[in-house]
């Protein structure tokens, strides 16, 4: 689901479409808190902390990898196109 929203980010052409896109990206990102809540509900208290740490850790790992990889992807896109289009095509990679 979320990847389709990120791919659609290449359609951003003005401030209004950027605001709309950021809204939908925020909705997808907002699943973190419910995930932590459900982990505390689904697991017994002895392992709930570990379940939350694993779920949160994977989310943080993904965010960290993205912070490292996306500038490299953008730079690679710059070799074949303008800055105007490079950032849009960089969104297709994730």
C-alpha positions as CSV (number, residue, x, y, z in Angstrom):
1,X,0.0,0.0,0.0
2,X,2.5,2.6,1.1
3,X,4.9,2.1,-1.8
4,X,2.2,3.1,-4.3
5,X,1.9,6.5,-2.5
6,X,5.6,7.0,-2.7
7,X,5.6,6.1,-6.4
8,X,2.8,8.6,-6.9
9,X,5.1,11.3,-5.5
10,X,6.6,11.7,-9.0
11,X,3.4,13.5,-9.9
12,X,4.0,16.4,-7.6
13,X,4.0,19.6,-9.7
14,X,3.0,22.4,-7.3
15,X,2.6,23.2,-3.6
16,X,-0.9,21.9,-3.4
17,X,0.0,18.4,-4.7
18,X,3.0,18.4,-2.4
19,X,0.8,19.0,0.6
20,X,-1.6,16.3,-0.5
21,X,1.3,13.9,-1.0
22,X,2.8,14.6,2.4
23,X,-0.6,14.0,4.0
24,X,-0.9,10.6,2.5
25,X,2.7,9.7,3.4
26,X,1.9,10.8,6.9
27,X,-1.1,8.6,7.0
28,X,1.0,5.6,6.0
29,X,3.7,6.5,8.6
30,X,1.1,6.9,11.3
31,X,0.8,3.1,11.6
32,X,3.7,3.0,14.0
33,X,1.7,4.0,17.1
34,X,-1.1,1.5,16.5
35,X,1.5,-1.1,15.9
36,X,3.0,-0.5,19.3
37,X,-0.4,-0.5,20.9
38,X,-1.4,-3.8,19.4
39,X,2.0,-5.3,20.3
40,X,1.2,-4.5,24.0
41,X,-2.3,-6.0,23.6
42,X,-1.3,-9.2,21.7
43,X,1.7,-10.3,23.8
44,X,1.9,-11.2,27.4
45,X,3.6,-8.6,29.6
46,X,6.8,-10.7,29.8
47,X,7.5,-10.5,26.1
48,X,5.5,-7.3,25.1
49,X,8.6,-5.1,25.6
50,X,10.7,-7.3,23.3
51,X,7.9,-7.4,20.7
52,X,7.7,-3.6,20.7
53,X,11.4,-3.3,20.5
54,X,11.6,-5.6,17.5
55,X,8.8,-3.8,15.7
56,X,10.1,-0.4,16.5
57,X,13.7,-1.4,15.7
58,X,12.8,-2.6,12.3
59,X,11.0,0.7,11.6
60,X,14.0,2.7,12.8
61,X,16.4,0.5,10.7
62,X,14.3,1.2,7.6
63,X,14.3,4.9,8.3
64,X,18.1,4.9,8.9
65,X,18.8,2.9,5.7
66,X,16.6,5.3,3.8
67,X,18.5,8.3,5.1
68,X,21.8,6.7,3.8
69,X,20.5,5.2,0.5
70,X,18.2,7.9,-0.9
71,X,20.9,10.6,-1.3
72,X,22.9,8.0,-3.2
73,X,19.9,7.1,-5.4
74,X,19.3,10.8,-6.1
75,X,22.9,11.4,-7.0
76,X,22.8,8.4,-9.4
77,X,19.7,9.8,-11.0
78,X,21.5,13.1,-11.5
79,X,23.9,11.5,-13.9
80,X,21.2,10.8,-16.5
81,X,18.7,13.7,-16.0
82,X,18.1,17.2,-14.6
83,X,17.6,18.1,-11.0
84,X,14.0,18.8,-11.8
85,X,13.3,15.2,-12.6
86,X,16.0,13.4,-10.6
87,X,14.3,13.7,-7.2
88,X,11.0,12.4,-8.8
89,X,12.7,9.3,-10.2
90,X,14.5,8.7,-6.9
91,X,11.1,8.1,-5.2
92,X,10.5,5.1,-7.5
93,X,13.4,3.1,-6.0
94,X,12.0,2.4,-2.5
